[in-house]
Amino acid sequence: MTPIPNFLAGERDRGDDQRDDTPSAPSAPGRGSLDASDASARDSAARLTILLVEDDSALTEPWSGSLRFAGYECEIAPDAPTALAILADETQRIAIMIADLDLAGSDGAALIRTARDMPRYSTLPVIITSGDETQSAYERACHAGMDAYLVKPVATPTLLRTIARWTRAKSG
C-alpha cells in the first residue's frame, strides 16, 4: 500500500514547527506546548463544543484537557453509538467532530455518514484522526465526508490549528 502524501495526511508535527516530507520521530499524544502562535486557536474557541470520538483513553484524556484549556467545551464518546446519542440530543450544539477512523467495534466512516444524514449536522466539520496513513484509509474517510485527516500521533498545536481552521471556515 502506498502511504498518503503529507499534504493529504495533514502536517506531521515534531513539536518544533519544522515540517518536511521526511519521517520524524513521533511526538507523544497530547504533547506540544501552547504558546503565542496558538493564540488564534484559543481566541476562536469562544466556548464552542467539540465532540471527541476516540476509543483510546490515552488520547482522549490529554486531548480533551488541551481542548478545554484552549477554551473549548468537550464531549467525549468512546464509540459511534455514544457519539450518535450525543448528536441526537437536542440540547447539544456540537460545532465540530474529531473522530478516529478505526473505532473499536464501530466504523468512523459510517459515523460520519450517519451524522451527515442528520439535518442540523449536515455541514458539521469533521476531523478524522487515524494511525493509518495509507491512501485507502484517506479515500475511505473522503468518501464518508471528512473535512480534514490527521495522522496519529497528532501534536496538540496541530490539532488546535486544524480545529481553528475548520471552525473559522464554517462561521466565515
Summary of the structure (lengths in Angstrom):
residues: 172
radius of gyration: 15.0
end to end distance: 37.6
largest distance: 45.3
contacts: 527
relative contact order: 0.21
helix: 43%
strand: 16%
